[in-house]
Amino acid sequence: MNIQRTLLAGAILSAYSSLAAGQDAVQQVVVTANPFGAGANEQILAPAKVLAGDELRDKAGSSLGETLSSELGVSASAFGAGASRPIIRGLEGPRVKMLENGMTVSDVSGLSNDHAVAAEGAVARQIEILRGPAALLYGSGAIGGLVNVVNERIPTALEPKTTGQLEVRGSTVDSGRNASGTIDGAADKFAWHIDGNFRNADDYKIPGNRVYGDPESASGRLPHSDTRERNAGIGGSYIDSWGFIGASVSRLTNVYGIPSDEGSRIDQKQTRYDIDSLVKVPFDGFESFKFKAGYTDYKHAEIGEDGAPEVLFQNHSTETRFELTHKPLAGWHGTFGVQTENVNFSALSAEGGPDTVPVTHSASQAAFVVEETGFGPVKFNAGARLEHVKREPVTGVDRSFNLQSGSLGGMWAFVPGYALGATFSYAQRAPSTEELYSSGPHDATVTFDVGNADFRKETSRNIELNVQKTTGLVRWKANIFRNKVSDFIYGHITGKLLDEDGNPGEELRERIFEQADATIHGAEAELEYNPTGAGWSGRVFADTSRGKLEGGGSLPLQPATRFGVSTAYKMGAWRAGLSLVHAQSQDRLASFETTDTPSYNQLNANLSYTQKVDQYDLTWFLLAKNLTNDEIRVSTSVLKDIAPLTGRNLVFGVRAKF
């Protein structure tokens, strides 16, 4: 799109100016999930990372978890190549909300790590990571934060000419083939958008043996790690001086293997319909009115080794959002609104056995507000959300929860370019449907899940302190945080083995959802040199977090402490980079976890060349991932002992912009 080309050109020109005249080079990328539409460099109270442009394309993987796994404070669940969800500061599942263009993705990836996120990064303009007050606009349960995939399926601006981007790439580790593209155009006051993605990948190669510590286990390729994905979307808008109104429809199909001993497969399908609108200055005292609505029809089948479906998951969701942004009033500038959601979810047996989760209707209504103000060098940001959630299973006890959440933060620019800040948040989360009502087999995870309809709501109290330098060629930031969670819900593997009917057997591990108080604390630091300029640039980072259950043991699946360093060179048509991430061994285990996770080193590199051919900007690129062919097992993966990450992988391709 033109906006991408303008931002890229502006960043390059600014970088040259910075190196020549010693001025700051800042690439201004607007964070769409921020209530005030602020730039990424202005997210002082809601620490954010925005992946866009070349950086996004270099890091793009087959899943959102893989794409974001090297960001500060972010790891991945790594359930094979087909399913990997972001984990933020040791929190996963329903505590990390997944959005697409500011609306809930409405898949079932938060239920279990074997479920893929139904949002595609290959056609995204940018991917945003947010925490803090802004997250309250999208859900009380986003204790860990949120990830927003922005693909612009509903255009918000008229393009002066047809623009787009097409890319093809191949990968050696899995014989992968990937083609994706977006095209945008306009006719008079009507704007349109088309995007699509095609991905085929075979079982991927692994270094060493499949089973950790077993030299007799299989090697070569990891069985059942293949993926087959198709995704397409189309949208249009009517745009005028008063604002815009538009709609879109998209379709996703994804068939991928689960690299467990059982060799299950998941056949995922989703159809999504969205409406988006904005009215500028709807009446006196207000800057804008936004209305969004979405309907999602999601389903997937978990297929056994014999090719027959075992469990059928369905999720039908309708969501609406109203937002009003008011002009500054008594020094405060803010947004308030209302959100509703109605969901019908089930996980039913396809074989006549017990259902994993009964058909359950959930309804929620929420009101929220986020405000900001400033007094000289000090800025404040505050947010609050009230929400009512009701869950009604066809079999079982209805439950209702009243949730109150709030956040307050301040940032003091004690000298120009330096700032010190603190944020406190209080958030409550209603137990999810599967945590309340599960009572059946989940074959892909080889578990028999048991919920508890008497669960209380979770309550999180989080405090974060940060200090940062935001100007100049050298920039840095450091954060420390502590999150105290009352009635934290987690899955406890008891050690019992059951059959498909829940009787003693040898097929499935019993997993009982339980509640206990927990504490998660950690720290992050990052230093960058010339992050957006031409010439040499560099980055070093470190992050660590630890989650503990009150009364004994660590939280399960906690991330390892990591250190990373990278350097890059950008000049003219050439761009190159090299990065190394070291993860320490992880021996902080939950009481039911049995094996430590070894340390690893991941060395990646990239090289690209851009040339002008007629009206096209062609970028030829080569990405090298895990150059040293290290055996990588991540502590946040349920399958870490039997499914290492990919070995050495060369990704090559060409991208055309017009």
Secondary structure in CASP SS format (residue, H / E / C, confidence):
PFRMAT SS
TARGET T0000
AUTHOR 0000-0000-0000
METHOD secondary structure of the structure
MODEL  1
M C 1.00
N H 1.00
I H 1.00
Q H 1.00
R H 1.00
T H 1.00
L H 1.00
L H 1.00
A H 1.00
G H 1.00
A H 1.00
I H 1.00
L H 1.00
S H 1.00
A H 1.00
Y H 1.00
S H 1.00
S H 1.00
L H 1.00
A H 1.00
A H 1.00
G C 1.00
Q C 1.00
D C 1.00
A C 1.00
V C 1.00
Q C 1.00
Q C 1.00
V C 1.00
V E 1.00
V C 1.00
T C 1.00
A C 1.00
N C 1.00
P C 1.00
F C 1.00
G C 1.00
A C 1.00
G E 1.00
A H 1.00
N H 1.00
E H 1.00
Q C 1.00
I C 1.00
L C 1.00
A C 1.00
P C 1.00
A C 1.00
K E 1.00
V E 1.00
L E 1.00
A E 1.00
G H 1.00
D H 1.00
E H 1.00
L H 1.00
R H 1.00
D H 1.00
K H 1.00
A C 1.00
G C 1.00
S C 1.00
S C 1.00
L H 1.00
G H 1.00
E H 1.00
T H 1.00
L H 1.00
S C 1.00
S C 1.00
E C 1.00
L C 1.00
G C 1.00
V E 1.00
S E 1.00
A E 1.00
S C 1.00
A C 1.00
F E 1.00
G C 1.00
A C 1.00
G C 1.00
A E 1.00
S C 1.00
R C 1.00
P E 1.00
I E 1.00
I E 1.00
R C 1.00
G C 1.00
L E 1.00
E C 1.00
G H 1.00
P H 1.00
R H 1.00
V E 1.00
K E 1.00
M E 1.00
L E 1.00
E E 1.00
N C 1.00
G C 1.00
M E 1.00
T E 1.00
V C 1.00
S C 1.00
D C 1.00
V C 1.00
S C 1.00
G C 1.00
L C 1.00
S C 1.00
N C 1.00
D C 1.00
H C 1.00
A C 1.00
V C 1.00
A C 1.00
A C 1.00
E C 1.00
G C 1.00
A C 1.00
V C 1.00
A C 1.00
R C 1.00
Q E 1.00
I E 1.00
E E 1.00
I E 1.00
L E 1.00
R C 1.00
G C 1.00
P H 1.00
A H 1.00
A H 1.00
L H 1.00
L H 1.00
Y C 1.00
G C 1.00
S C 1.00
G C 1.00
A C 1.00
I C 1.00
G C 1.00
G E 1.00
L E 1.00
V E 1.00
N E 1.00
V E 1.00
V E 1.00
N C 1.00
E C 1.00
R C 1.00
I C 1.00
P C 1.00
T C 1.00
A C 1.00
L C 1.00
E C 1.00
P C 1.00
K C 1.00
T C 1.00
T E 1.00
G E 1.00
Q E 1.00
L E 1.00
E E 1.00
V E 1.00
R E 1.00
G E 1.00
S E 1.00
T C 1.00
V C 1.00
D C 1.00
S C 1.00
G E 1.00
R E 1.00
N E 1.00
A E 1.00
S E 1.00
G E 1.00
T E 1.00
I E 1.00
D E 1.00
G E 1.00
A E 1.00
A E 1.00
D C 1.00
K C 1.00
F E 1.00
A E 1.00
W E 1.00
H E 1.00
I E 1.00
D E 1.00
G E 1.00
N E 1.00
F E 1.00
R E 1.00
N E 1.00
A E 1.00
D C 1.00
D C 1.00
Y C 1.00
K E 1.00
I E 1.00
P E 1.00
G E 1.00
N E 1.00
R C 1.00
V C 1.00
Y C 1.00
G C 1.00
D C 1.00
P C 1.00
E C 1.00
S C 1.00
A C 1.00
S E 1.00
G E 1.00
R E 1.00
L C 1.00
P C 1.00
H C 1.00
S C 1.00
D C 1.00
T E 1.00
R E 1.00
E E 1.00
R E 1.00
N E 1.00
A E 1.00
G E 1.00
I E 1.00
G E 1.00
G E 1.00
S E 1.00
Y E 1.00
I E 1.00
D E 1.00
S C 1.00
W C 1.00
G E 1.00
F E 1.00
I E 1.00
G E 1.00
A E 1.00
S E 1.00
V E 1.00
S E 1.00
R E 1.00
L E 1.00
T E 1.00
N E 1.00
V E 1.00
Y E 1.00
G E 1.00
I C 1.00
P C 1.00
S C 1.00
D C 1.00
E C 1.00
G C 1.00
S C 1.00
R E 1.00
I E 1.00
D E 1.00
Q E 1.00
K E 1.00
Q E 1.00
T E 1.00
R E 1.00
Y E 1.00
D E 1.00
I E 1.00
D E 1.00
S E 1.00
L E 1.00
V E 1.00
K E 1.00
V C 1.00
P C 1.00
F C 1.00
D C 1.00
G C 1.00
F E 1.00
E E 1.00
S E 1.00
F E 1.00
K E 1.00
F E 1.00
K E 1.00
A E 1.00
G E 1.00
Y E 1.00
T E 1.00
D E 1.00
Y E 1.00
K E 1.00
H E 1.00
A E 1.00
E E 1.00
I E 1.00
G C 1.00
E C 1.00
D C 1.00
G C 1.00
A C 1.00
P E 1.00
E E 1.00
V E 1.00
L E 1.00
F E 1.00
Q E 1.00
N E 1.00
H E 1.00
S E 1.00
T E 1.00
E E 1.00
T E 1.00
R E 1.00
F E 1.00
E E 1.00
L E 1.00
T E 1.00
H E 1.00
K E 1.00
P E 1.00
L E 1.00
A C 1.00
G C 1.00
W E 1.00
H E 1.00
G E 1.00
T E 1.00
F E 1.00
G E 1.00
V E 1.00
Q E 1.00
T E 1.00
E E 1.00
N E 1.00
V E 1.00
N E 1.00
F E 1.00
S E 1.00
A E 1.00
L E 1.00
S E 1.00
A C 1.00
E C 1.00
G C 1.00
G C 1.00
P C 1.00
D C 1.00
T C 1.00
V E 1.00
P E 1.00
V E 1.00
T E 1.00
H E 1.00
S E 1.00
A E 1.00
S E 1.00
Q E 1.00
A E 1.00
A E 1.00
F E 1.00
V E 1.00
V E 1.00
E E 1.00
E E 1.00
T E 1.00
G E 1.00
F E 1.00
G C 1.00
P C 1.00
V E 1.00
K E 1.00
F E 1.00
N E 1.00
A E 1.00
G E 1.00
A E 1.00
R E 1.00
L E 1.00
E E 1.00
H E 1.00
V E 1.00
K E 1.00
R E 1.00
E E 1.00
P E 1.00
V C 1.00
T C 1.00
G C 1.00
V C 1.00
D C 1.00
R E 1.00
S E 1.00
F E 1.00
N E 1.00
L E 1.00
Q E 1.00
S E 1.00
G E 1.00
S E 1.00
L E 1.00
G E 1.00
G E 1.00
M E 1.00
W E 1.00
A E 1.00
F E 1.00
V E 1.00
P C 1.00
G C 1.00
Y E 1.00
A E 1.00
L E 1.00
G E 1.00
A E 1.00
T E 1.00
F E 1.00
S E 1.00
Y E 1.00
A E 1.00
Q E 1.00
R E 1.00
A C 1.00
P C 1.00
S C 1.00
T H 1.00
E H 1.00
E H 1.00
L H 1.00
Y H 1.00
S C 1.00
S E 1.00
G E 1.00
P E 1.00
H E 1.00
D H 1.00
A H 1.00
T H 1.00
V C 1.00
T E 1.00
F E 1.00
D E 1.00
V E 1.00
G C 1.00
N C 1.00
A C 1.00
D C 1.00
F C 1.00
R C 1.00
K C 1.00
E E 1.00
T E 1.00
S E 1.00
R E 1.00
N E 1.00
I E 1.00
E E 1.00
L E 1.00
N E 1.00
V E 1.00
Q E 1.00
K E 1.00
T C 1.00
T C 1.00
G C 1.00
L C 1.00
V E 1.00
R E 1.00
W E 1.00
K E 1.00
A E 1.00
N E 1.00
I E 1.00
F E 1.00
R E 1.00
N E 1.00
K E 1.00
V E 1.00
S E 1.00
D E 1.00
F E 1.00
I E 1.00
Y E 1.00
G E 1.00
H E 1.00
I E 1.00
T E 1.00
G E 1.00
K E 1.00
L E 1.00
L E 1.00
D C 1.00
E C 1.00
D C 1.00
G C 1.00
N C 1.00
P E 1.00
G C 1.00
E C 1.00
E C 1.00
L E 1.00
R E 1.00
E E 1.00
R E 1.00
I E 1.00
F E 1.00
E E 1.00
Q E 1.00
A E 1.00
D E 1.00
A E 1.00
T E 1.00
I E 1.00
H E 1.00
G E 1.00
A E 1.00
E E 1.00
A E 1.00
E E 1.00
L E 1.00
E E 1.00
Y E 1.00
N C 1.00
P C 1.00
T C 1.00
G C 1.00
A C 1.00
G E 1.00
W E 1.00
S E 1.00
G E 1.00
R E 1.00
V E 1.00
F E 1.00
A E 1.00
D E 1.00
T E 1.00
S E 1.00
R E 1.00
G E 1.00
K E 1.00
L E 1.00
E C 1.00
G C 1.00
G C 1.00
G C 1.00
S E 1.00
L C 1.00
P C 1.00
L C 1.00
Q C 1.00
P C 1.00
A C 1.00
T C 1.00
R E 1.00
F E 1.00
G E 1.00
V E 1.00
S E 1.00
T E 1.00
A E 1.00
Y E 1.00
K E 1.00
M E 1.00
G C 1.00
A C 1.00
W E 1.00
R E 1.00
A E 1.00
G E 1.00
L E 1.00
S E 1.00
L E 1.00
V E 1.00
H E 1.00
A E 1.00
Q C 1.00
S C 1.00
Q E 1.00
D C 1.00
R C 1.00
L C 1.00
A C 1.00
S C 1.00
F C 1.00
E C 1.00
T C 1.00
T C 1.00
D C 1.00
T E 1.00
P C 1.00
S C 1.00
Y E 1.00
N E 1.00
Q E 1.00
L E 1.00
N E 1.00
A E 1.00
N E 1.00
L E 1.00
S E 1.00
Y E 1.00
T E 1.00
Q E 1.00
K E 1.00
V E 1.00
D C 1.00
Q C 1.00
Y E 1.00
D E 1.00
L E 1.00
T E 1.00
W E 1.00
F E 1.00
L E 1.00
L E 1.00
A E 1.00
K E 1.00
N C 1.00
L C 1.00
T C 1.00
N C 1.00
D C 1.00
E C 1.00
I C 1.00
R C 1.00
V C 1.00
S C 1.00
T C 1.00
S C 1.00
V C 1.00
L C 1.00
K C 1.00
D C 1.00
I C 1.00
A C 1.00
P C 1.00
L C 1.00
T C 1.00
G C 1.00
R C 1.00
N E 1.00
L E 1.00
V E 1.00
F E 1.00
G E 1.00
V E 1.00
R E 1.00
A E 1.00
K E 1.00
F C 1.00
END
